[in-house]
């Protein structure tokens, strides 16, 4: 499929997941103000460093926002329009999403919390009763699509909950501090994610920087402030839902109580992309309107002005928008294609080059079963080289203690091992004195490795 079994295929699928999220961000923007808010949200989410990096990483991370966005959209639209079919669609998105990335399993609790927000604002008992019926319909629909994983959950409950509980509880290690210390700390660190600190996980983020660029970060704070003002004035359940959706979608990261150093993380908070960039768009839309309008009508709320057309100074507003967008684009481009790229290459081991060595060995007639990588602490993943060599699904690791057993095998043999592994070098020279040792010079500094080849006569 696409480019075969490769890293590029994984990235293509992840990017498709990200692209399919954008239409729902646009539709949510329309629900919260106007088409222009939707377009601005899509524009800044489309160029953002945060969404781009988790898609370039090539795993299922982008499926968290992909299914969280339609779930949120159909719930909000269904409650606003009182439309039964919207809750069926929300249930479909929820059920499919539960079969994907593990952090999405927080979504059933988020859905209940969102309905709780609506119940607190419902006008009468009949509206509350009707909303509970809709919630039941949503839950039933989602369960139908969750059935395959539900069967696995019943048969292997320990495996189903292990990953989540290894972070939430003491399954893997004791909690490093009392809960009354961990929970406020994790909430505070999660609050800093967007404008100050997005964590230290180099695989899917740039350690030590915020998740948003300077422009988006400032507009996000403006959007949060405006929505708080609007909620205080109007007590709209939609406004509160949007604000609470941010910490709700961050919960898989916030609940990393056993490993608080993993919070925040851009992958486990991936669904927060949706409300965060909506708030960015609301902030920018209001800013542009405040510049364009000659004056504000008495008694008219700030947010209601967002629905009005551009007024007396469209040229100035347009110029400011272009400048802000270009500045944001330039910073995000540099973050993704330079800072992150260089950091990733320097930090990740060069399994592709090991795969090329393996493929060359196979092309010369060597057996795929007689090429090995000797593992070493914090070195390469021995399952990746076969993917690059066109022989996926294998783990070519060989423990040092098992190397002597290879003497009995006939045919050409090839070993790869790190420059730091003097023990393996000594053992190979002892077992195969006629073997050829060479050092592979990587295109990335400090990523060289040894290749030891043994001809069939050995």
N, C-alpha and C positions, 0 to 999 in steps of 0.2 A: 504494500500500500504506500502511496506517495513515493518515497525514496527508499523503499525496502526497510529492513530492520536497522535503523540508524538513529543517531542523535538528532539529525535533521528532521526525521519523521516525528519524533517526540515533540520537537519544538513547533513544527507545523500544526500538530494537533492542539498543543497548548495555546498557540496564537489564535487558532480558530475559536477556541473556547473564549478567549478574551474578546475577539471581534463580535461574537454572538451576544456578549454581555452588553455591548454599547447600545443596541436598539432599546433595551429595557431601561437603561440609564436615561435615554432621551424621553421615553414615555413617562418615566417617573418625574422628569423635569417638567413636563407638561402638566402633570397632576399637581405639582407644587408651585406653579406660577404661570409659565408660558412656554411656547415652543422655543423661544430664544434661550430660556434657562436650560432646556433639554439639550439644545445644540452646543451651548457653552460647556455643559457638563461632559458631553461626549468629546468635545474638542480637547479639553484639558486632561481627561482620562486617557484619551488616545495617545497623547505625547508624554504622559507621566512616567517618570523613572520607576515608580513602584509597580504599576501594572506591567510595564515593559520587561522588567527584570524577572518577575515571577513567570512570565510567559517564555522568555528566552531560556530560562532554566530547564524547561522541557518536561516537567512532571505534571501531575494532575491538579496542581495548586489552583490553576485558573478555573477549575470546575466549581470551586467554592463560590466565587462571585457569580459565575455563570448561572447557577440555579438559585442562588439567594436573591438575585435581582428580580426574576419573574415571580418568585414567591412573594417578595415584598410588594411588587407592583400590583399583582392580582388581589392581594389582601386589601391594600389601600383602595384600589378602584372598586372592589366588591363592596367594601363597607361604605364607601362614598355613594355609590350608585344603588346599593342594596340589590346587587345582581347575583343570583345563585351560581350562574355559570363561571363567574370569576373565581369562586372558591373551589370549584372543580379544577380549574386550570392551576390555581395555586397548589392544590393537592398533588396534581401531576408533577409540577416542578419540584415540590418538596420530596415526593416519593422517589423520583429519579435521582435527585441530588443525594439522597441518603445512601445510594449505592456507590457513591464516588469517594471523594476525599474525606478522610476521617473527621476533620474539624467541622464538616457540615452537620455532623450529628448533634450539634448544639441547636440546630434550627427548629426542631419541634418545641424546645423550651422557649426559643425566641418567638415563635408563632403564638404560643399561649400568652406570653408577656405582651405581645402586640394587641391581642384581643383584650387583655386585661386593661390596657390603656384606653381602648375604645369603650369598654364597659364603664370605666370611671367617668367618661364624658357622655355616655348615652343619655338621651333626653327623658326616657321613661322605661318602665319595666318591660313593655312590649318590645322595645328596641333591644334591650339586654337579652331577652328570651330568644329573639330572632337571631342575634349574633351567636348565641351558643349553638343553635341549630346549624348555622353556617360553619362554625368551628368543627362540629361533629362531621359534617359533610366533607370538609377539607381533610380531616384526620382519616376518615374511611377511604377516601380517594388515594391519599398518599400511601396508606398501608397496602393497597392493591399492588402498587408499583414497588413496594418495599419487600414483598413476599419472598423473593429469592434470597435476599440477605437475611430476612427474618428466619428462614429455615436454618441457615448457617449459624445464626445467633443462638437458636435453640439447641442445635447439635454441639456447638463449640462455644459456649458462653465465655469461657476464660479467654480464648483467643479473640473473640469479638471485642471485649472490653479492655484487653491488655494494654494496647497503645495509649488509649485515653487515660486509663487509670494509672499507668506508669508515670504520668505527669501530674495527675490530680491527687494521688494518694501515695501510700508508702509501699506500693507493690515492688518498685525497683530500688528505692532507697528511702531512708527516713527523711521526714520533712526537716529542712535545715534550720527552721525557726518555728515558734508558735504561730498558729493561724492568725491570731490577732495582730501579729506583725507582718505576716506574709501577704494577707489580703490587701491592706492599705498600700503596701509597697508595690504590689503588682498593679493595682489600680493607678497609682501615681505614675509608674513607668509606662503603662499603656497610654495614659493621657499625654505623655511627652512624645509619643511615637511620631506624630505628624509634623511637629515643629522643632523638635530638639534631638531625639535619639530613637532610631529605629532598630536598635539591637546590634549584636556583634557577630551575627552569623554570616560569614563571607560568601557562602554558597548562593544565597538568594537576596543579598543586600550589600550595601556598602557600609561596613561597620562604623558606628559612631556618628552618622549623619541622620538628619530627619527623613521621613518617608516622602515629604513633599518638598518641592523646590521653593525658592524664596517667594515668588509671586503666588503660587498656589497656597503656600502656607499662610501668607497674609490674608488672602481672600477667604480661606477656610475659617480663620478666626473671625473675620468680618461676617461671614455667613452664619456662624454659630451665634454671634451676638445679635444679629438681626432676627434670627428665628426665636431666640429667647424673648426678645422684645415683642415680637408678634404673638408668641404664645401668652405672655403676660396680659396682653391687650385683648386677645380674642378667645383664649382658652380652647384652641383648636386641637383635637386629638391627632390630626395629621401632622401638625408641627411638632408635637411631642414625640410622635412615632419616629419622625426623621431624626430628631436629636438623640433619642435613645437607641436608635438602630446602630449608631456608631459603637458605643460600648457593648451592646448586645453581640454584634458581629465580632468584636474583639475577644469575647469570652474564652474561646479555645486557647488563646495565649494567656489571658489573665489567670486562668485556672491552672496554669503550670506551676503548681505550688511546690512540688518536689524539686523542680528545676527552675527556680525563679530567674536564673541567669538567662534562660531562653525566652524571657518576656521583656520587651515586645519582640515579635517576629513577624516579618512581612507575609510569610506563608499562612500562618494560622489566623491572621487578621485579614486575609485577602478579601473577604466579603465586605469589609468596611470601605473598600474602594467605592462601592456604590453610593452610600450616603455621604461620604467625605467629598466626593467630587460634585455631588448635587449641592452641597453647602458652598463649595468653591464657586460654582456657577451662580448661586443666589447672591453671594457676596459681590461678584463681578457685575451681575445684572443690575443690582441696586446702585453700585458705584457709577456705572454708565448712565443710568437714569438720572442720578443726582446731578451729573454734569450736564445732561441734555435738557433737563427741564428748567424753565425760567424760574418757576417758583412752585412751591407745594401748596396744594389746595388745603384750606383750613379743615382740620378734623380728618384728613385723609391719611391713612396709615402708610408707612414707608413701603410695606410689601404690596399694597394695592397699587402703588404707583408703578410697580414692575410690569403691570399689564398695559400700561399706556404706551403710545408710540413715542418715538424720539421727538424731542421738541425743538428748542431754539438753537442748540449748538451741537448738531450731529457730527460735524467735522471734527471738533475737538474730542468728542467722545470716541469717535472712530479711530482717531490718531492714538489716543491713549490705549485703546484696546489693542491695536496693532503692536504698539511698543511693549505692552505687558505680555502679549502672546509670544512675540519674537524673543524677548528676554527669557521667558519660561521655556520655550522650545530650545534655545541655545544651551541653557543650563542642563535640561534633561538629556539632550543629545550628548553632551559631554559626559554626563554621569553614566549613561548606558553604554555608549560606544567607545569610551576611553577609560574612565575611572573603573567602572565595573569590569569591563573586558580585560584590562591589564591586571586587575586584582585577581580575577578568576583564573587567568592563565598562569599567574605566578603561584597560586595556592593549590590548584587542582593538579593531580599527577597526570602525566601525559600518556594515558592509556591508548590514545589513538596511534601514537608512534609505536607502542608495543604491539598493537594490533597490526601495524604495517610490517613489523619484523616477523610476526607470526604468519601473516599472509604470504610474505616472500618465501618463508620456509615451506609453506604448503605448496606454493607455485613451483618450487624446485623438486617436488615429489615427496616432501616430508609428510608424515601422518599428523593429522590434527590431534591425535591422542598422544603424541610424543613431543609436545611442546609445553613447557611449564613455566610458571612464575613462582619464585620462592617468596612467600609472604614475609613482611617485615612490619613492625609496629608503625602505624601512621603512614603507611605507604599506599600503593595503588590497590584499587579494587580488582581482584583477579578474575572477576566475571566480565569485565568490560572489554579487555583486549579481544576475546573471541567475537564480540559484536562487531568491532571494527574490522576483524579479519573475515567476516562473512560466515562465521560459525556460531551463531547465538545460542544461548541456553546452556552454556558450559561454564564450569568453574575450573580453571587450569592451575589452581594453587597446588603446590606440593610441599608438604612439611619437610623440613630438613632431615628429620629422622627417616623419611621414606625415600630419600634420594638413592641410597644403596640398592633398593629393590629395582631401580630402573636398569641396572647393569644386565639383568637377565633379558631385557627386551632387545630385539633386533631392529635394525634400521637406523636412520638418522635421528638425532635427538637435539633438542635445543632448550636451554634454560635461560631465563632472564631474572636478574636479581639486582638489588640496590647496591650502590657504591659503598654503603656503610656495612654491608654484610660480609665481613671477613671470614666468618665461620663457613658460610656456603662456598665461598671461593676456595678455601682450603680443602673442603670435602670433595668438590668437583675435580680439583687437580689431582687429588689422591685416587679417586675412582676412575677418572678418565685422563690419564697423563698426556694422551695425544690430542686432547680436545683443544679448540681454538678459543681463546678469550679475547673479546674486543669490547671497547667502550662505545656505546651509542651516544653520539653528541646531539642532544636535543636542541630544537629551535628555541626552547625556553631556558633561560639561565638556571643553573642548579637543578636541572631535571635529567641529567645524564643517568644511564644505567648500564649494567654489564650484560653482555650476551655471550653465552658459552655454548659452542656448537660441537657436537660429537658426530663424526662420520659413521656410516653404517658398519665399517670394519671394526669399530671399537666395541 
